[in-house]
Amino acid sequence: MLITNGTVIDTEPEPHVLPGAEVLVEDGVIAAVGRDLGVDDAEILDATGRIVLPGFVDTHRHVWQSALRSIAADTTLGDYLGLVLGRLAPAFRAEDVYAANLWGALEALNAGVTTLYDWSHIQLTPEHTDAAIDALRESGARSVFGYAHPAAEEAVRREDEVRRVAALGLSGLVTPALAAWGPVYGSVAAAEADWRLARELGLGISLHATGTGAVERLHAAGLLGPDVMFVHGNGFSEEAMKLIADSGGTASVSPVVESQMGHGHPETGRFRGFGIPTGLGVDTVTDAPGDMFTVMRAAFAVERVLGGSLTSAEVLRMATIEGAAVLGMEDRIGSLRPGKQADIVMLRADALNLAPVHDPVGAVVTAADTSNMDTVIVAGRIVKRAGRLIHADVPRALGLVSRSAARIAEAAGVAAATVR
């Protein structure tokens, strides 16, 4: 496959335009990037009027909540926890998780998110877990499946299920990980057990944490390390930031949700100021859009209003190669370096909201939206072409998630007016 005539942006080591470049893909891998590659027998993708760049990497999303879109638009974090985790989550059957995860993963692909971390805390039964994984596999998205115990209480920890998920191998586009409740929602003793288990199985660890104390408690227990990703981090102390940086840990910031739910100022600039690799995340579509364009603009605007000097190129880096580094995948995805997986997107640059393009990097971050997403390629396979998902049965997926959403709301006693 040869992508030609486009405006190519690579992101390694920093986002930059490659004038006149073509991109050659062989066996799902980027084989070459350069001028006049001269391949006679390749499938030609004419990218005239398109911006070509690596696919976006979403480092934190609760994919199962796609069935609950905008149900908690005005909630604070506390209200969200009570409504979504307290009332709605228990109403999910395994088939509802399948429908929601499929719809959420397709939503991500449609918006050019080729890799997403699914922080999955809907493991009510093993069947719920299998349904979530099956949907991710079916979607065609590259994903990290972060298994979270059914709840934070030690009595419901399921080490056997973590081992089972790890043993599945999840070969192909799905990678297993541990989504840990950590010492914020659980005890230090439970965190120690989870960390031991994850490291025994070779699983990366991700946890939600805000305020003070969590990082320090993990440090005191000897649990910090390069395999730990901190989600949010609002209000972390200077000492906590330094401890994470010294340990080689990483961070994921969800600027839209954090700003709307009252977590505190997104800590994008502070994390990066300490040299901590920082990715961006949608988090939940219960009160935020599911695309990275909105997330990038929120990160850019919030940091600038706080007096930071974040640039559009740095924001695009967080949404691509730096996000890949947060997930431990920078050797496989996140840029157009030859040898990496061919996760590539093409944006219509001739559209009313983008043309004329003076600065392609700035245009992607400040002006583009999902309507511009023309082509999406994952591991060399075209999953969206000419603005349409081409392998997914979208009407079927919509029917499944719509029926699940209505049933969940009714079962939980949540009044909902559905659009038919």
C-alpha positions as CSV (number, residue, x, y, z in Angstrom):
1,M,0.0,0.0,0.0
2,L,1.4,3.4,-1.0
3,I,0.0,6.6,0.4
4,T,0.9,9.4,-2.0
5,N,0.2,13.1,-2.7
6,G,-0.7,13.9,0.9
7,T,0.7,16.3,3.5
8,V,2.5,14.0,5.8
9,I,3.1,14.7,9.5
10,D,5.4,12.5,11.5
11,T,5.6,12.8,15.3
12,E,9.0,11.5,16.1
13,P,11.0,12.9,17.7
14,E,8.6,15.9,17.5
15,P,5.7,16.6,15.2
16,H,6.9,17.9,11.9
17,V,5.8,18.0,8.2
18,L,7.6,15.9,5.6
19,P,7.2,17.8,2.3
20,G,6.5,15.6,-0.6
21,A,6.7,12.4,1.4
22,E,5.0,9.1,0.5
23,V,4.3,6.3,3.0
24,L,4.8,2.7,2.0
25,V,3.1,-0.1,4.0
26,E,4.1,-3.8,3.6
27,D,2.5,-6.6,5.6
28,G,0.9,-4.2,8.1
29,V,4.1,-2.4,8.8
30,I,5.5,0.9,7.7
31,A,8.2,0.0,5.3
32,A,9.4,3.4,4.1
33,V,8.6,7.1,4.3
34,G,10.2,9.4,1.7
35,R,10.0,11.0,-1.8
36,D,9.4,9.1,-5.0
37,L,9.4,5.6,-3.5
38,G,8.6,4.1,-6.9
39,V,6.7,1.0,-6.0
40,D,5.0,-0.5,-9.1
41,D,2.8,-3.2,-7.6
42,A,1.4,-1.4,-4.5
43,E,-2.2,-0.5,-3.9
44,I,-2.3,3.3,-4.3
45,L,-4.1,5.5,-1.8
46,D,-4.3,9.0,-3.3
47,A,-4.1,11.4,-0.4
48,T,-4.5,14.6,-2.5
49,G,-6.1,17.2,-0.2
50,R,-5.4,15.0,2.9
51,I,-3.3,15.3,6.0
52,V,-1.6,12.0,6.7
53,L,-0.4,11.3,10.3
54,P,-0.2,8.5,12.9
55,G,-3.4,7.3,14.5
56,F,-4.4,8.8,17.9
57,V,-3.6,7.0,21.1
58,D,-6.2,7.4,23.9
59,T,-4.5,6.4,27.2
60,H,-7.7,6.2,29.4
61,R,-11.3,5.4,28.5
62,H,-14.1,3.4,30.2
63,V,-15.3,1.9,26.9
64,W,-18.3,0.2,28.5
65,Q,-19.8,3.5,29.3
66,S,-20.6,4.3,25.7
67,A,-24.1,2.9,26.4
68,L,-24.5,5.8,28.9
69,R,-23.6,8.6,26.6
70,S,-24.4,12.1,28.1
71,I,-26.4,10.6,30.9
72,A,-24.3,12.5,33.5
73,A,-23.6,15.7,31.7
74,D,-24.0,18.0,34.7
75,T,-22.5,15.7,37.4
76,T,-19.6,16.3,39.8
77,L,-17.2,13.4,40.4
78,G,-19.1,12.3,43.5
79,D,-22.4,12.4,41.7
80,Y,-20.9,10.4,38.8
81,L,-19.6,7.7,41.1
82,G,-23.0,7.4,42.7
83,L,-25.0,7.3,39.5
84,V,-22.8,5.4,37.0
85,L,-20.9,3.0,39.3
86,G,-23.5,2.8,42.1
87,R,-26.8,2.5,40.2
88,L,-26.2,1.9,36.5
89,A,-23.2,-0.5,36.4
90,P,-24.9,-3.2,38.4
91,A,-27.7,-3.3,35.8
92,F,-25.2,-4.3,33.0
93,R,-25.5,-7.9,31.8
94,A,-22.7,-9.5,29.8
95,E,-24.5,-8.8,26.5
96,D,-24.8,-5.1,27.5
97,V,-21.0,-4.9,28.0
98,Y,-20.5,-6.5,24.6
99,A,-22.8,-4.0,22.9
100,A,-21.3,-1.0,24.8
101,N,-17.7,-2.0,24.2
102,L,-18.3,-2.7,20.5
103,W,-20.0,0.7,20.1
104,G,-17.4,2.5,22.0
105,A,-14.5,1.0,20.2
106,L,-16.1,1.7,16.8
107,E,-16.7,5.3,18.0
108,A,-13.0,5.6,18.7
109,L,-12.0,4.2,15.3
110,N,-14.4,6.4,13.5
111,A,-12.6,9.4,15.1
112,G,-9.1,8.2,14.3
113,V,-8.3,6.7,17.7
114,T,-6.4,3.6,16.5
115,T,-5.2,2.6,20.0
116,L,-7.2,2.9,23.3
117,Y,-6.7,1.9,26.9
118,D,-9.9,0.3,28.1
119,W,-10.0,0.8,31.9
120,S,-12.7,-1.8,32.4
121,H,-14.3,-1.8,35.8
122,I,-17.5,-3.7,34.8
123,Q,-16.2,-7.2,35.7
124,L,-19.3,-8.4,37.4
125,T,-18.8,-12.0,36.2
126,P,-16.2,-13.8,34.0
127,E,-18.9,-13.6,31.2
128,H,-18.8,-9.8,31.5
129,T,-15.0,-9.9,31.0
130,D,-15.2,-12.2,28.0
131,A,-17.9,-10.0,26.4
132,A,-15.7,-6.9,26.8
133,I,-12.7,-8.6,25.2
134,D,-14.7,-10.1,22.4
135,A,-16.1,-6.7,21.4
136,L,-12.7,-5.1,21.4
137,R,-11.4,-7.9,19.2
138,E,-14.4,-7.6,16.8
139,S,-14.1,-3.9,16.5
140,G,-10.6,-3.9,14.8
141,A,-9.2,-1.3,17.2
142,R,-5.8,-1.8,18.8
143,S,-6.5,-1.8,22.5
144,V,-5.2,-2.4,26.0
145,F,-7.7,-4.2,28.1
146,G,-7.2,-3.1,31.7
147,Y,-8.9,-5.6,34.0
148,A,-10.3,-4.1,37.2
149,H,-11.6,-6.2,40.1
150,P,-15.4,-6.0,40.5
151,A,-15.0,-3.4,43.3
152,A,-12.3,-2.0,45.5
153,E,-13.1,-4.1,48.5
154,E,-10.5,-6.8,49.2
155,A,-13.3,-9.4,49.6
156,V,-14.1,-9.2,45.9
157,R,-10.6,-9.2,44.5
158,R,-10.4,-11.8,41.7
159,E,-6.8,-12.9,41.3
160,D,-8.0,-16.0,39.4
161,E,-9.7,-13.8,36.8
162,V,-6.6,-11.6,36.4
163,R,-4.6,-14.7,35.8
164,R,-7.2,-16.1,33.4
165,V,-7.2,-12.9,31.3
166,A,-3.4,-12.8,31.2
167,A,-3.3,-16.5,30.2
168,L,-5.6,-15.8,27.3
169,G,-2.7,-14.1,25.6
170,L,-5.0,-11.7,24.0
171,S,-2.9,-12.0,20.9
172,G,-3.3,-9.7,18.0
173,L,-4.5,-6.2,18.6
174,V,-5.6,-6.6,22.3
175,T,-3.0,-6.5,25.1
176,P,-3.9,-7.3,28.8
177,A,-3.2,-5.0,31.7
178,L,-4.3,-4.5,35.3
179,A,-6.6,-1.5,36.1
180,A,-5.9,-1.2,39.8
181,W,-8.1,0.4,42.4
182,G,-4.9,1.3,44.2
183,P,-4.5,3.0,47.6
184,V,-7.1,5.7,46.7
185,Y,-10.2,3.5,46.5
186,G,-8.7,0.5,48.3
187,S,-6.1,-0.3,50.9
188,V,-2.4,-0.3,50.6
189,A,-2.4,-4.0,51.4
190,A,-4.7,-4.7,48.4
191,A,-2.5,-2.5,46.3
192,E,0.6,-4.5,47.3
193,A,-1.2,-7.7,46.4
194,D,-2.3,-6.3,43.0
195,W,1.2,-4.9,42.2
196,R,2.8,-8.3,43.0
197,L,0.3,-10.1,40.8
198,A,0.7,-7.7,37.9
199,R,4.5,-7.8,38.0
200,E,4.4,-11.6,38.2
201,L,2.3,-11.7,35.1
202,G,4.1,-8.9,33.3
203,L,1.1,-6.6,33.2
204,G,1.2,-2.9,33.1
205,I,-0.6,-1.1,36.0
206,S,-3.0,1.9,35.8
207,L,-4.7,3.6,38.6
208,H,-6.9,6.7,39.3
209,A,-5.4,9.1,41.8
210,T,-6.0,12.7,42.8
211,G,-5.1,14.9,45.7
212,T,-2.3,14.1,48.1
213,G,-1.0,10.9,49.6
214,A,-1.5,8.1,47.0
215,V,1.9,8.4,45.4
216,E,3.6,8.8,48.7
217,R,1.9,5.7,50.1
218,L,2.9,3.7,47.0
219,H,6.5,5.0,47.3
220,A,6.6,4.0,51.0
221,A,5.4,0.5,50.0
222,G,8.1,0.2,47.3
223,L,5.5,0.0,44.5
224,L,6.4,2.8,42.2
225,G,8.0,2.0,38.8
226,P,8.0,2.5,35.1
227,D,5.1,0.1,34.7
228,V,2.7,2.4,36.7
229,M,0.5,4.9,34.9
230,F,-1.2,7.5,37.0
231,V,-4.6,8.7,35.7
232,H,-5.6,12.3,36.4
233,G,-3.1,13.4,39.2
234,N,-5.0,16.6,40.0
235,G,-3.5,18.2,43.1
236,F,-0.4,16.0,43.3
237,S,2.3,17.5,45.4
238,E,5.7,18.5,44.1
239,E,7.1,15.6,46.0
240,A,4.7,13.2,44.3
241,M,5.6,14.5,40.9
242,K,9.3,14.0,41.7
243,L,8.7,10.5,43.0
244,I,6.9,9.5,39.8
245,A,9.5,11.0,37.6
246,D,12.3,9.3,39.5
247,S,10.6,6.0,39.2
248,G,10.1,6.2,35.5
249,G,6.3,6.3,35.9
250,T,3.8,7.8,33.4
251,A,0.6,9.8,33.4
252,S,-2.7,10.1,31.6
253,V,-4.7,13.4,31.7
254,S,-8.4,13.7,30.8
255,P,-8.8,17.5,30.6
256,V,-12.4,17.6,29.5
257,V,-13.8,15.4,32.2
258,E,-11.4,16.7,34.9
259,S,-12.5,20.3,34.2
260,Q,-16.2,19.5,34.0
261,M,-16.5,17.1,37.0
262,G,-14.4,19.2,39.3
263,H,-11.3,17.1,39.7
264,G,-9.2,20.2,39.7
265,H,-6.9,21.8,37.1
266,P,-5.6,19.3,34.6
267,E,-1.9,18.7,35.4
268,T,-0.6,18.4,31.9
269,G,2.0,21.1,32.2
270,R,3.2,20.0,35.7
271,F,3.6,16.3,34.7
272,R,5.5,17.2,31.6
273,G,7.5,19.8,33.4
274,F,8.9,17.0,35.6
275,G,9.7,15.0,32.5
276,I,6.9,12.5,33.1
277,P,5.6,11.0,29.8
278,T,2.0,12.2,29.6
279,G,-0.8,10.9,27.4
280,L,-4.4,12.2,26.9
281,G,-7.6,10.4,27.5
282,V,-11.3,10.7,26.8
283,D,-12.2,9.0,30.2
284,T,-16.0,8.7,29.9
285,V,-18.6,9.7,27.4
286,T,-21.2,10.1,30.1
287,D,-20.3,13.8,30.0
288,A,-17.7,14.3,27.3
289,P,-17.3,13.6,23.6
290,G,-15.4,10.5,22.6
291,D,-12.9,12.0,20.2
292,M,-9.3,13.2,20.6
293,F,-9.8,16.5,18.8
294,T,-11.9,17.8,21.7
295,V,-9.4,16.4,24.2
296,M,-6.5,18.0,22.5
297,R,-8.1,21.4,22.4
298,A,-9.1,21.2,26.0
299,A,-5.5,20.3,27.0
300,F,-4.2,23.2,24.9
301,A,-6.6,25.8,26.1
302,V,-6.5,24.9,29.8
303,E,-2.7,24.8,30.0
304,R,-2.5,28.2,28.2
305,V,-5.0,29.8,30.4
306,L,-3.1,28.6,33.5
307,G,0.0,30.4,32.1
308,G,1.7,27.5,30.6
309,S,3.6,27.5,27.3
310,L,2.2,24.3,25.8
311,T,2.4,24.3,22.0
312,S,0.1,22.7,19.5
313,A,3.0,20.4,18.5
314,E,3.4,19.2,22.1
315,V,-0.4,18.5,22.3
316,L,-0.2,16.4,19.1
317,R,2.8,14.6,20.5
318,M,0.8,13.6,23.6
319,A,-2.0,12.3,21.4
320,T,0.4,10.1,19.4
321,I,3.9,9.1,20.2
322,E,3.9,10.3,23.8
323,G,0.7,8.5,24.5
324,A,2.3,5.4,23.0
325,A,5.2,5.8,25.4
326,V,2.7,6.0,28.3
327,L,1.3,2.6,27.2
328,G,4.8,1.1,26.7
329,M,4.1,0.9,23.0
330,E,6.4,3.6,21.6
331,D,8.4,0.9,19.7
332,R,5.3,-0.2,17.9
333,I,3.0,2.7,17.3
334,G,2.7,6.5,17.6
335,S,4.8,7.7,14.7
336,L,5.6,6.9,11.0
337,R,9.0,5.5,11.7
338,P,9.7,2.5,9.4
339,G,9.3,-0.8,11.2
340,K,6.4,0.4,13.3
341,Q,2.8,-0.9,12.9
342,A,0.9,0.9,10.1
343,D,-1.6,2.8,12.3
344,I,-2.3,5.8,10.1
345,V,-5.1,8.3,9.6
346,M,-5.9,10.7,6.8
347,L,-7.9,14.0,7.3
348,R,-9.7,15.9,4.7
349,A,-7.8,19.2,4.5
350,D,-10.1,20.6,1.8
351,A,-13.1,20.9,4.1
352,L,-14.6,24.2,5.2
353,N,-13.3,23.9,8.7
354,L,-9.7,23.2,7.7
355,A,-8.9,24.9,4.4
356,P,-6.7,26.7,3.7
357,V,-4.0,24.9,5.7
358,H,-1.1,27.1,6.7
359,D,0.3,25.0,9.6
360,P,-0.7,21.4,9.3
361,V,0.2,20.6,12.9
362,G,-1.7,23.6,14.2
363,A,-4.7,22.8,12.0
364,V,-5.0,19.2,13.3
365,V,-5.0,20.4,16.9
366,T,-7.0,23.6,16.7
367,A,-9.4,23.2,13.8
368,A,-10.0,19.5,12.8
369,D,-12.9,17.4,14.0
370,T,-14.3,14.0,13.4
371,S,-16.0,15.1,10.2
372,N,-12.5,15.4,8.6
373,M,-11.6,11.8,9.4
374,D,-11.5,10.3,5.9
375,T,-9.4,7.2,6.2
376,V,-8.3,5.1,9.2
377,I,-5.8,2.3,9.0
378,V,-4.9,-0.2,11.8
379,A,-2.0,-2.6,11.4
380,G,-2.1,-1.9,7.6
381,R,-5.8,-2.8,7.4
382,I,-8.2,0.0,6.2
383,V,-11.1,0.2,8.6
384,K,-12.5,3.5,7.5
385,R,-12.4,4.8,3.9
386,A,-14.0,7.9,2.3
387,G,-15.5,8.8,5.6
388,R,-17.2,5.4,6.3
389,L,-16.3,2.5,8.5
390,I,-16.1,-0.3,6.0
391,H,-15.8,-3.6,8.0
392,A,-18.2,-2.9,10.9
393,D,-21.9,-3.5,10.8
394,V,-22.7,-0.2,12.3
395,P,-26.6,-0.6,12.1
396,R,-26.3,-3.8,14.0
397,A,-24.0,-2.3,16.6
398,L,-26.3,0.7,17.0
399,G,-29.3,-1.6,17.5
400,L,-27.5,-3.6,20.2
401,V,-26.3,-0.6,22.2
402,S,-29.6,1.3,21.9
403,R,-31.6,-1.7,23.3
404,S,-29.0,-2.2,26.1
405,A,-29.1,1.5,27.0
406,A,-32.8,1.6,27.3
407,R,-33.0,-1.5,29.4
408,I,-30.1,-0.4,31.7
409,A,-31.7,3.0,32.3
410,E,-35.1,1.3,33.1
411,A,-33.6,-1.3,35.3
412,A,-31.7,1.3,37.3
413,G,-34.7,3.6,37.6
414,V,-33.1,6.4,35.6
415,A,-35.5,8.5,33.6
416,A,-34.3,8.7,30.0
417,A,-35.9,10.2,26.9
418,T,-34.5,8.2,23.9
419,V,-34.3,9.6,20.4
420,R,-35.7,7.2,17.9
